[in-house]
């Protein structure tokens, strides 16, 4: 919630509006939920919203009966009708009348909606398609969606989608398919060179609002950067291209300088907004750069980073790599080393000037699962790049999570202001479990295997579906909700079932314990029918299939 731009807009425009607030309090019990604290709650009502409206998004505005069953919803609503959307007061009135005029019918409809969601979670009988064919089917779909000119998939706004690329990299490693490697190289290079990546301070923003990776939504999320750092490191291992080394190094620099708590864990996100406007911290007017760098250097720098007087955002420019240094040197008739010096000096100057601006807010809550992703990335960074500081940072974070978030055989999700809170959900167990396995693989210290076994055993006890296999998102220790979901598909983060499955497979192979391997295989088989229906939605589970040779 805290780093979501449109969540802030709606909160300011509607919730802080006295007249709208009066209607809300007159007709409803209003509950504001941070989806980062309760992803299982968000998952249920997001599925409900998609069923109700055909699309989802945040802020998620959902209306429930007194027993928590959803019957009406939407995303962002303005205070008055605009953007082809009704005003929030009109939605409030509609929701109130629907329930008060016919509560019985509303209850029946909401129950039918929940049954639809429940049936989506039920797997039918799989056709028995071979894993290699499922993986090939997913790769073929991604090839068709590939944007040959700008990389990524599709022709509209673009998300990083690291699980898609992870499967493609595994597929290339196994088959040597050159087209797949081309898609990887083109897409990841365009991401790294675009405005999606903070060219001054490091770290990826949430997603690109355009086809070109140039203008992002400016939130920076811990989970995106953990996943992308790991992906780029894997790509560096495969290709040895320098760009795939530099990007993780810059992500880790950003994490160390801006996102690390005094205990050594990592904060969850940075806001998109500064002083009420999105992206102001990250963007530049051309005259600012002229004043900071002087005419000669500003001319070279602005060409390199695609700056114009108009900019992309009301005269402000998002920095993206518009021109390679060799082309720039040729155009300006200067040596390559001089062009390179101008760019490096200019970036340093702008970085220092930016630090004097009002900063975007940092959400300082520590989320166990997201820290797990960054531990995995840092441990991989040590393994691939040989930097001792990365494994030290990874271990320090893991030791903090173990000492503060693992208590009496249970994992907590949130740590803030010296307090652990909220029972962990599946992703907390699965992502931290994977991090512990990765720490062992990179350090060969047996303590990490011992800890991984404890987390694995607790995860199985707490979340395993004894009837149909796979893991539920919510465990027995969390509040019982109106539906129990498993969510095997990848979203912004990889499916927790997929991560649990691959970690169990690794743990089983490390320890020789067949129970873990069997649980991994049963998890994948539980979702076989879903993978057959839409393989590209389950690239995380397909990666497990590839690794397990089922």
Residue pairs with C-beta under 8 A, 6 or more apart in sequence:
1 7
1 32
1 33
1 34
1 35
1 36
1 59
2 34
2 36
2 268
2 269
2 271
2 361
2 363
3 219
3 220
3 221
3 268
3 269
3 270
3 271
3 272
3 363
4 58
4 59
4 219
4 272
5 217
5 218
5 219
5 272
5 273
5 278
6 58
6 59
6 75
6 76
7 58
7 59
8 271
8 273
9 76
10 59
10 61
10 76
10 77
10 78
10 88
11 59
13 78
13 79
14 20
14 77
14 78
14 79
14 88
15 21
15 24
15 32
17 79
19 89
20 79
20 88
20 89
20 92
23 89
23 92
23 93
24 30
24 92
27 92
27 95
27 96
28 63
28 92
28 95
28 96
33 41
33 42
35 41
35 42
35 58
35 60
36 268
36 269
36 363
36 365
36 367
37 365
37 413
37 414
37 422
38 422
39 425
39 427
39 473
40 425
40 473
40 474
40 478
40 481
40 485
41 481
42 60
43 473
43 485
43 487
44 70
44 117
44 481
44 482
44 483
44 485
45 60
45 62
45 70
45 73
46 56
46 60
47 117
47 120
47 485
48 62
48 70
48 73
48 113
48 114
48 117
49 55
49 56
49 60
49 62
49 70
49 73
49 74
49 75
50 56
51 113
51 116
51 117
52 70
52 72
52 73
52 113
53 73
53 74
55 75
56 75
57 75
57 76
58 75
59 75
59 76
60 73
60 75
61 73
61 74
61 75
61 76
61 77
61 88
61 91
62 70
62 72
62 73
63 70
63 71
63 72
63 73
63 95
63 99
64 70
64 71
64 110
65 71
65 99
65 103
65 106
65 107
65 110
67 482
68 481
68 482
69 107
69 110
69 111
69 113
69 114
69 482
70 110
70 113
70 114
71 95
71 98
71 99
71 106
71 109
71 110
71 113
72 91
72 94
72 95
72 98
74 85
74 91
76 85
77 85
77 86
77 87
77 88
77 91
78 85
78 87
78 88
79 87
79 88
79 89
80 87
81 87
81 90
98 106
99 106
114 482
114 483
117 483
117 485
118 483
121 483
121 484
121 485
121 486
122 468
123 468
123 526
123 527
123 528
123 529
123 530
124 529
125 529
126 525
126 528
126 529
126 532
127 529
127 532
129 528
129 532
131 542
131 545
131 546
131 549
131 550
134 531
134 532
134 535
134 542
134 545
135 167
135 171
135 535
135 542
135 545
135 546
137 535
137 536
138 167
138 535
138 536
138 538
138 539
138 542
139 167
139 168
139 171
139 177
139 180
141 535
141 536
142 153
142 164
142 168
142 183
142 536
143 179
143 180
143 183
145 153
145 154
146 152
146 153
146 183
146 187
147 153
147 154
147 155
147 158
147 211
148 186
150 190
150 211
150 212
150 213
151 183
151 186
151 187
151 188
151 189
151 190
151 191
151 213
152 158
152 161
152 187
152 190
152 191
152 208
152 211
152 213
153 161
153 164
153 187
154 211
155 211
156 211
157 207
157 208
157 209
157 210
157 211
158 196
158 207
158 208
158 210
158 211
158 213
159 207
159 208
159 492
160 191
160 196
160 204
160 207
160 224
160 227
160 228
162 224
162 227
162 228
162 230
162 231
162 494
163 227
163 490
163 494
163 498
163 539
163 540
163 543
164 536
164 539
165 184
165 187
165 188
165 231
166 231
166 234
166 539
166 540
166 543
167 539
167 540
167 542
167 543
167 546
168 180
168 183
168 184
169 184
169 231
169 234
169 235
169 238
170 543
170 546
170 547
171 177
171 180
171 546
172 180
172 181
172 184
172 238
173 238
174 546
181 238
181 239
184 235
185 235
185 239
185 241
188 231
188 232
188 235
188 244
189 243
190 212
190 213
191 197
191 204
191 213
191 228
192 232
192 243
192 247
193 213
193 320
193 321
194 208
194 212
194 213
194 214
194 320
194 321
195 205
195 208
195 213
195 214
195 215
195 216
195 312
195 318
195 319
195 320
196 204
196 205
196 207
196 208
196 213
196 214
196 216
197 203
197 204
197 205
197 247
197 250
198 204
198 205
198 220
198 254
198 282
199 305
199 319
199 320
199 321
199 347
200 282
200 319
200 347
200 350
200 351
200 354
201 254
201 257
201 258
201 351
201 354
202 250
202 251
202 252
202 253
202 254
203 220
203 225
203 250
203 251
203 254
203 255
204 220
204 224
204 225
204 228
204 251
205 216
205 217
205 218
205 219
205 220
205 272
205 282
206 216
206 217
206 218
206 219
206 220
206 221
206 224
206 272
207 216
207 217
208 214
208 215
208 216
209 215
209 216
209 217
213 320
214 306
214 312
214 318
214 320
215 312
215 313
215 318
216 279
216 318
217 272
217 278
218 272
218 273
218 278
218 279
218 281
218 282
218 360
219 269
219 270
219 271
219 272
220 254
220 269
220 270
221 268
221 269
221 370
221 492
222 259
222 266
222 267
222 268
222 269
222 367
222 370
222 371
222 373
222 374
223 369
223 370
223 373
223 492
223 493
224 492
225 251
225 254
225 255
225 374
225 377
226 370
226 373
226 374
226 376
226 377
227 373
227 377
227 493
227 494
228 247
228 251
229 247
229 248
229 251
229 252
229 374
229 377
229 378
229 380
229 381
230 373
230 376
230 377
230 380
232 244
232 245
232 247
232 248
233 244
233 245
233 248
233 377
233 380
233 381
233 384
233 385
234 380
234 384
235 241
235 244
236 244
236 245
236 248
236 384
236 385
237 384
245 385
248 377
248 381
248 385
249 385
251 377
252 377
252 378
252 381
252 390
252 393
255 266
255 374
256 393
258 270
258 362
259 266
259 267
259 270
259 362
260 266
260 267
261 267
261 364
261 366
263 400
263 404
264 393
264 396
264 397
264 399
264 400
265 366
265 371
265 397
265 400
265 401
265 415
266 366
266 370
266 371
266 374
266 397
267 362
267 363
267 364
267 365
267 366
268 363
268 364
268 365
268 366
268 367
268 370
269 362
269 363
270 360
270 361
270 362
270 363
271 360
271 361
271 362
271 363
272 278
272 279
272 360
273 280
273 360
273 361
274 280
274 281
274 357
274 358
274 359
274 360
275 358
279 313
279 316
279 318
280 316
280 357
281 354
281 357
281 358
281 359
281 360
282 318
282 319
282 354
283 311
283 313
283 316
283 317
283 318
284 307
284 311
284 316
284 317
284 319
284 350
285 311
285 315
285 316
285 317
286 298
286 302
286 307
286 308
286 309
286 311
286 317
288 353
289 298
289 301
289 302
289 307
289 346
289 350
290 298
292 298
292 349
292 350
292 353
293 301
293 346
293 349
297 342
297 345
297 346
298 346
299 332
300 328
300 332
300 334
300 339
300 342
300 343
300 346
301 307
301 342
301 343
301 346
302 308
303 322
303 323
303 328
303 331
303 332
304 321
304 322
304 323
304 325
304 328
304 339
304 343
305 317
305 319
305 320
305 321
305 322
306 317
306 319
306 320
306 321
306 322
306 323
307 317
307 319
308 317
309 315
311 317
311 318
312 318
323 331
325 336
325 339
325 340
325 343
326 336
328 339
328 343
329 335
329 336
329 338
329 339
332 339
364 416
365 414
365 415
365 416
366 414
366 415
366 416
367 413
367 414
367 428
368 401
368 405
368 411
368 412
368 413
368 414
368 415
368 424
368 428
368 431
368 432
369 413
369 424
369 425
369 427
369 428
369 430
369 431
369 432
369 493
369 496
370 431
371 397
371 401
371 432
371 435
372 401
372 428
372 430
372 431
372 432
372 433
372 434
372 435
373 431
373 435
373 493
374 394
374 397
375 394
375 397
375 398
375 401
375 432
375 435
375 438
375 439
376 431
376 434
376 435
376 438
378 390
378 391
378 393
378 394
378 397
379 390
379 391
379 394
379 435
379 438
379 439
379 441
379 442
379 443
380 438
380 442
381 387
381 390
382 388
382 390
382 391
382 394
382 442
383 441
383 442
391 439
391 442
391 443
394 435
394 439
395 439
395 443
398 435
398 436
398 439
398 448
401 432
402 451
404 412
404 415
404 420
405 411
405 412
405 413
405 415
405 420
405 424
406 412
406 451
406 454
406 455
407 420
409 454
409 458
410 423
410 424
410 458
410 462
410 477
411 423
411 424
411 428
411 429
411 432
411 455
411 458
412 420
412 421
412 422
412 423
412 424
412 428
413 421
413 422
413 423
413 424
413 425
413 428
414 420
414 421
414 422
415 421
423 475
423 477
423 478
424 475
424 477
425 473
425 474
425 475
425 478
425 496
426 459
426 463
426 471
426 472
426 473
426 474
426 475
426 496
426 497
426 500
427 473
427 493
427 496
427 499
429 455
429 458
429 459
429 462
429 463
429 496
429 500
430 459
430 471
430 496
430 497
430 499
430 500
430 503
431 496
431 499
432 455
433 452
433 455
433 456
433 459
433 499
433 500
433 503
433 507
434 499
434 502
434 503
436 448
436 449
436 451
436 452
436 455
437 448
437 449
437 452
437 503
437 506
437 507
437 510
439 445
439 448
440 446
440 448
440 449
440 452
440 510
441 506
449 507
449 510
449 511
452 503
452 507
453 507
453 511
456 503
456 504
456 507
456 516
459 471
459 500
460 519
462 475
462 476
462 477
463 471
463 472
463 473
463 474
463 475
464 470
464 471
464 472
464 519
465 471
465 472
465 486
465 526
468 526
469 522
469 523
469 525
469 526
470 486
470 488
470 497
470 522
470 523
470 526
470 527
471 486
471 496
471 497
471 500
471 523
472 484
472 485
472 486
473 484
473 485
473 486
473 487
473 496
474 480
474 481
474 484
474 485
486 497
486 526
486 527
487 495
487 496
487 497
488 495
488 497
488 498
488 526
488 527
488 530
488 538
488 541
489 495
489 530
489 534
489 537
489 538
490 498
490 537
490 538
490 539
490 540
494 540
495 538
495 540
495 541
497 523
497 527
497 540
497 541
498 538
498 540
498 541
498 543
498 544
499 540
500 523
501 519
501 520
501 523
501 524
501 541
501 544
502 520
502 543
502 544
502 547
504 516
504 517
504 519
504 520
504 523
505 516
505 517
505 520
505 521
505 544
505 547
505 548
507 513
507 516
508 514
508 515
508 516
508 517
508 518
508 520
509 517
520 544
520 548
521 548
521 550
523 544
524 541
524 544
524 545
524 548
524 550
525 550
527 538
527 541
530 537
530 538
531 538
531 541
531 542
531 545
535 542
